[in-house]
């Protein structure tokens, strides 16, 4: 199901300014700071998002920048660990970055958002759908993707529409996994159902055996997985090894191509909810734009969902900076973004206003083939 609507958002109440801002008219560039996983078992998520964002930033820089200023993305590796992310964020803020951009994951973003809020620094396009980043409303936080509640609602709708009612949930034992579990619980409750069998895995591990055993003991028809790609792949392989013949569903954060690569032929029939348009086909204008920009990388460019999300995020903040004018400051950027309702990036709409910074509710369901291809 493809949808675009307004969504009421949330976050943290503003607190006192703690760090200086890069906001002078004399600046020749705008520096965006990013902390993301570029090492460890979630590294593909950070690498692909960054690659997609750089496609947009490098293209606009080659054309003279935004209102005469070029954009620099300063990226630090946190290995998908909250403590490292908080350290990176403090470092970036002390370096006077203009905004924080493209943080990867819920536990890391949850650690960083209060620091951004205290510094009155925009926190733009985290790669997470967690409600903890959206509610209560935070004027510094902007989201270009649908929430996990939106995704799990669509997953449950699809599962129940084909008559399955016994649904297990495998989730990462942290704020990301629990956000997805909360979404699943709420979506199932609307159908007078509740999860059948729960299993967990620790972040950045693949110790899934106990979780598989707990869930399969309750004989589910389908299992929804809310974790990163390596642990989800390990779970799917182990569950099939133990004789599970039901269906697997994943939320978008899993990393579609990374999961397919981990599973190989075992990817066949695995479903994934998506919050971005199909990145492999030029039928949607934003996808065509992404593919066109990627051609500059030559043979090494491989279109993917993480990449197009980074591209969409970059295109959105570029438009906000352009609308904010030549003397842009973090405050005027926030105001400009709040005055960009129904921003059409080419068939993908982002809606911001001064009451809601949740830009999209777009959700699409896809399925993997044995060859690792993505099908609707």
C-alpha positions, 0 to 999 in steps of 0.5 A, a space after each residue: 500500500 502506498 500512502 502519503 498523509 500528515 503524521 503528528 510527530 514528537 520529541 524532546 522539549 527544547 533546552 538551553 543552547 550548549 554549543 556554538 553554531 556555524 551560521 555566519 553569512 561569510 561561510 563558504 560551506 555548510 557542514 553536516 555531521 553524521 554518526 553511523 555504522 561504517 564498521 561491524 555487522 550493520 555497516 552496510 546500512 551506514 555505507 549505503 545511506 551515505 553513498 546515496 546522500 553524497 550523490 545528491 550533495 556532490 551534484 549540487 556542489 558541482 553546480 555551485 552549491 546552495 545559494 553559493 555555499 557547498 555542502 560537506 558531509 562529515 561522517 564518523 563511525 559508531 559501529 551501531 553502538 549508542 555510547 560511541 554515537 554520543 561521543 561522535 555527536 559531542 565531537 561534531 557539535 564542538 566542531 560547529 556542524 550546521 546540522 546532524 544528518 542521516 544517523 543510522 538506527 534507533 539506539 544511536 539516534 536516541 542517544 544523539 537527539 537530546 544532545 542535538 536538542 540541547 545545542 539547538 542543532 537540527 537533527 535531520 533524517 535519522 534512518 529509524 522509524 521509532 516513535 521515541 524520536 517522534 513523540 513528543 514533538 521536537 522542533 529540531 527533529 525532522 523525518 523523511 521516512 514512515 514510522 515503524 508503526 506505519 510499517 507494522 500496521 501494513 505488515 499485519 494488514 497483509 498477514 491477516 488478509 490471507 487468513 494467518 492469525 498466529 504471528 510470532 515476533 523476533 526482535 533486537 533487544 534494544 530501543 529499535 526492537 522494542 519500538 517495532 514490537 510496540 508497533 506490532 502489538 498495537 497493529 495486532 490489537 486492532 485485529 483482536 490478536 496478540 503476538 504468539 511467541 517472542 524471541 530476542 537477539 542482542 544488538 550486533 550479535 547473531 546468537 539467535 538459537 534461543 529466540 528461534 526455539 521460543 518462537 517455534 514452540 508456539 507454532 506461529 503461521 508467520 514471523 515478523 523480524 525486527 533486527 538488523 540483516 545479519 541476525 535476521 538472516 541467521 534467524 531465518 536460516 535456523 528457523 528453516 533448519 528446524 522445519 519452519 515452513 511459514 512466512 517471514 516479514 521484515 521492516 525496512 531497517 533490516 537492509 534489503 540488499 544486505 539481507 538478500 546477500 546474507 541469505 543467498 537462495 534462502 531469501 526466497 519468499 522473505 517479505 520486507 516493508 519499504 518506506 522508499 520507492 523502488 530504487 531499481 526502476 526509473 518509472 518513478 521520477 525520484 528513482 530515475 533521478 537517483 539512478 541518473 546520479 548514480 551513473 557517475 559512479 560507473 560500474 561500482 554503483 548498485 542501486 539499493 533502498 538505503 541509497 535512495 533513502 540517503 538521496 531523498 534525505 539529501 534532496 530534502 535538506 538541500 531544498 530546505 537550505 535553498 528556501 532558507 536563503 543566503 543568510 541561512 542559520 539553523 533556525 531559518 533552516 527549521 523555519 524553511 522546512 516547516 514551510 515546505 508542505 507537500 514537497 514533491 521530490 518526483 513522485 515521493 512527497 515530504 510534508 512538514 509543518 510547524 506541528 509535524 516533522 514526520 514527512 512521510 507515511 509511504 509504505 510498500 510491501 516487497 518480496 525477495 526471490 531466490 536470486 536476491 531480486 526485489 519484487 512487489 
